[in-house]
Amino acid sequence: MKFETFKAGVRRQQYLYKSFSPASVDHAWSWEDSKINTLLERAMQALGELNAYSLIVPDIDLFIQMHVVKEANQSSRIEGTQTGMDEALMPEEQIAPEKRDDWREVRNYVDAMNEAVTELKRLPLSNRLLKQTHATLLRGVRGEHKQPGEFRTSQNWIGGASLADAVFIPPHQDEVAELMSDLEKFWHDEHVDVPHLIRVAISHYQFETIHPFCDGNGRIGRLLIPLYFIGHGLLDKPSLYLSDYFERHRAHYYDALMRVRVSNDMIHWVRFFLTGVAETAARGKVVFHNILALRGEVEQALFGMGRRAQSGRDLLNLLYRSPFVTAGDISAGLGISTPTANALIREFVKMDILKQVSGMQRNRVFAFERYFNLFLS
């Protein structure tokens, strides 16, 4: 199928509305648009460089968790949550009661991503894995009654208050299983000669068009991208996420997806997606470079701690995973007494590594702000 002659699907009359039935995707794809070749080469190079960088950064897993939190926060923001990234890293008791529902959704996203990446070690990317991930995503939050972990058995819609004024109506629920089966085959079909970056671009579009779950489709569809990269060996570590790019270009993101459905314009979507991969991978390299520079600087400062330097390094490793901590967090994380944790905090404050950001005397929160700020660019 050529992008230039692609027909996205048909609108089918249901009882009082028309749903959109997308064309299958598990087949060969080609294109005449030379710009796609240029963007594909650029994106593959940037992705390869990011992956190589992630393999040479010592203790890379210490820093990956921050990438996951940023992805969770940005992907959830696209869906309307108001949790800041700093709040996402704080314990629930530090969050204002009126914001805790949003906070729980972001934390569920972190859990869902971590669990899915772990599952990829024993399961291939599959509908089974996506269902498990979806169940975690909706656990105990506002969508918990919307068939978590199962494909929908009712009609859903995008935009508007009802089917009558919806911006887009995905396929009828009776078509979901077959369409998702076709999509899963496309992920692994060795007889289809399509570059992985093109395949995952098409897959994200197709998933969002099928909208197979009652709730959480946007977040699961964006999680699908890094899971595909890891599952197919494009990345050794979960170091690239596109939700920040989609959030910064939100209107363009939704418009590009709709242009495929309305105007069969797969070329526009693929160009947008490949540009996002190249830009995000390049940003990721800069973040890793800055992490290494900061790490060298703060570890040099630890030499002044003398015999307590090892305890300082242990605390730094804790902060790399979660740069917002209380004395209780440090005590539990390092297996030390609260007075010892407070002594370490005082030394880190003197060295300008930690800064108090909330609380007065009890339950004070301290932040490794210079590190945290690297992920805000």
N, C-alpha and C positions, 0 to 999 in steps of 0.2 A: 504494500500500500504506500503510495506516494503522499507526502504531506500536502502537496499542491492539489491533489484530487480527493483528499480525505473527506468523508461524510461522517460527521460526528454521531449521528443517530437520527431517530424519528420520535415525534411526539405522538403518543397513543391516547386515544379517548378512553377515559375511565368514566365513572358514573357522572360526576359533575365537574370534572377537570381533565386536563391533559397532562400526563406524566411524560418524562423524557427517557427513552430507552437508548442508551449509548451503544455504539457499535462495539464488537469484540476487539480486543487488542492483541491477542496471541497469534501474531503472524508477522511476516517480514515487513520492515519499514524502510523507506528510502526518501530522498529529497533532492531537489535540484538547487535549492537555496545555498549558495556558497558561503554566506555569512554563518550558517550553522556549523560548517566545517571549521571555520576559523575560531568560533566560540568554543566548539567542542575541544579543539586542540589546546586552547588557552585554559579551559576549565580542568582538563585532564592533567596538564602540567602543574597547575596550582594545587590540585588535590594531591598529586604525587609528592610535591615539595612539602606540603603540610604533613603528609603521612611520614615522610622521611624525618622531618623535624621532630615529630612526636616520638619517633623511635630513638632519637639521640638525647632527648631531654631526660636527665636522671630522675628516677622516681615519678615518672609521668602521671601515674595513677593518683598521686596526691592532688594534681591540678585538674584532672578530668572532671572531678565532681563539681567544680565551679562552672565548667562548661555546661554540665547537665542542668544545674540550677538556673543558669542564664536561659537555656533553651526552654525550660519549664515555665519560667516567668514570662518570656516574650511570647511563646505560643499561647499561653493562657490570656495574655493581654489582648491578643488578636480576638479572643472570644469575649472580651469585655471585663475580665477581672482587673482589680485595681491594686493588687499587691505589688509593692516595690521589690526590687531584687534584694535590697538590704533586709526588708521584712521577711522575705522568703527564707533567709538564712537564720532568722531568730527563732527561739522557742515560742510555742503557742502562747504561753502565759505573758509574753512581752507584746503580743498583738492586741490591738483594741478589739473588744468583743464584736463590734459591728463589721470588722474586716476579717474575722476568723473563717467564715465560709470560703472567701476567696483564697485565704492562706492555705486552707486544707486542700483546695483544688490544685494549687501549685505544688504542694508537698506530695500529693498523690501522683502528679505527673513525674516528679523526681523518682518516686518509688517504681512507677510503671516503667520508666526508661531503664533504670538500673536492673530491674528484674528481667526485662526483655533482653538486654545485652548479655546477661548471665545465661539466659535460656538459649541464646544463639550458639552457645558452646556445645549444646546437645540436640538442639532442634534447628531445622532450616527455617528461613523466613517462610511463613505459612499463615493461612487463615486461622489455624489453631493458635499460633503465637499471638496474632493480633487480638483474638478473642480474650486470651489470658491477660494481655496488656490492658485491654478495655475494661475488664472486670476490676483490675487494680485502680485504674484511672477514676472510676465512678464509686469506689468503695467509701461509703459513709458520707457522701457529699450530695449536692442538689440533684444529680442525675441517678441516684442509687436505685430508683424505682423504674428506670427506663431500660429494662432488660440488659443489665451489665453482663458483658461476656457473651452475648448472643446477637446474631443478626436480627434486624427488626422484622416484626410480623405485622406492621401497620405502615401506612403511608406517612412520610414526613415531608417537610418542605424547607426552603431557605428564603429568609426575608418575608416580610409581611406578617400579619396576625393570624392568617388562616390560609387554607388552600385557595380560597377565592381571590386573595390579593398577593399571593406568593410571588417572589422574584423568580424563583426556579423550583420546579417540582421534580425530584429524582425519580428513578424508575419505580414501578409498582413493586410492592414487597415480594410478590411471587417470582420476580425476576432476579432478586438479589443473589440467591445461592448460585445460580448458573453464571451470573456475571462475575462474582467473586472467584468462582472456580476457574474461569477463563483468565482472570487477572493473576491468580496464583501460578497457573501454568506458564504464563508469560515471564514471570520472575525466573523460571528455571529451564525454559525451553531451549535446549542446546541446538535445535534445528533452526532456530530463528537467529539470523545474523544481524544483531542490532547492538551497538555499543552500550555499555552499561549506563552511562550518563543519560543517553537518550531513553533507554528503557525505564529508568527511574523517573525521569520527567513525565513520560507518558503514564506511568503507574500512579504518580501522585494525582495527575489530572483525572484519571479513570476512577481512582478511589473516591475522590471528592465528588465526582459526578454520580457514582453509585450511591454514596452516602449510606453505607450498609447498616449503620447503627442508629438507634433512636436519638442518641445524644453522644457528644464527644468526637464526632467525625473529623472536625478540623484538627484537633490535637492528635488523634491517632494517625491521620493522614500525613501530618508533618513528622511524627515519630517514624513513620514508615521509611522516610528518606535515609536517616542515619542507620537504621536497621538494615536497609538494603546495602548500603556502602560496606558495613561490617560483614554482613552475611556473604557478600560476594568478593570479599578480600580487597576492596578498594581502599579500605582503612583498617589498620590493625587496632586502633583505639578509637573510641567514640569522640572524636575531636572536632567534628564539623556538624553544625546545625544551621538550618536556613531560616528558622523562625524570626531571628533578629532582622534579617534581610526582608522577609515578608512583612514584618511589622513596620519597618521604616518605609516600605513601599506598599502599604496595605491596599490602597485604592487600585494601584496598578496590578497587584496580585489577584484581587477578585475580578478585575476587568479582564485580565489575561485568561483566567479560567472560563469566564462567561463567553469570551470571544470564540473559544473552541466550540462551545455548545450552540451558540447562535449563528456564527459565521464560518464554522469548520476551520478556524484559523489556528491549526496546531503549530504552525511555524512561529507565530508571535509568542505563544506560550513557551515553546522550547527555547527560543532566544532568551526570554526573560529568565527562565530557570538556569540555563547555562551561565548567564551573566552573574546570577546570584551565587552559583557554586564558585566561580573564579574569584569574585569579590570577597566572599566569606572565607574561602581558604587563604587568601592573601592576608586578610585581617587576622586570621588565626595564627599565621606565622609570626606576625608582629607581636601578638600577645605572648606567645611562647618565648620570643626573644626578650621581651621586657620582663617576663617572669624570671628568666635566667639572670638577667642583670640585677634585678632586685634581690634575688636569692643570694647572689654573691656578696652584695652589699650588706645585707642583714646578718649573714653568717659570719662575715668579717667582724661585725660588731659583737658577736657572741664571745669572741676570744677574751674580751674584757670581763667575762663572768667567771673566769678561772675554773674551779672545780665544778661549778654549776653549769658549765657550758653544755654538757650533754643533756641536762634537763631543759636548757634553752632550746636545743635542737629538737628535742621531743615536742616541745610546745609549738615550735615553728611548723612541724609536720602536721600537728593538729590544726593550726591556723590555715594552712594551705588547703585543707579540706573544707573548713568552715571558719571564715575570718571574723565571725561575730561570736563571742564567748562570754560566759560568766565564770566566776571562780568555781562554781559547782561543775560546770562543763569540763574545766581543766582538771579538777580533782578526779572526776569519774573517768575522763579520757586518758589520763596519765597514771591513774592509780596512786595518787598522792593525797596527803591531807589538805583540807581547806586552807589552813594557815600557810602551808608550803605553796599552794596555788596562788594565794594572795601575794606572797613574797615574789614569786615569778612575775606576776602582773606588775608589781611596782617596778621591778627592774626593766621590764619591757616598756613601760610608760616612760621611764627615764631615758631609755635609748631611742625614744620616738618610734617604736614599732607598734605599740598599742595606744589607743586613745579611748577614753570613756565616752560613750555616746548616749547612754540612758541610765536612769536610776540615780539615787543619791547615796544611800549607804547599803541597803539590802538589794540583792539581785541586780547589781550593776552589770551593764553590758559593755564590753570592750571590743573595739574593732581594729583589725589590721587594715586600715583604710588604704594605704598605698598599694597594697596587693588587690584589695577589692576593686579599687578604681580602675585597675588594668582591664577589667571585664566590662566596663561601662562605655568604652570607646567604640 
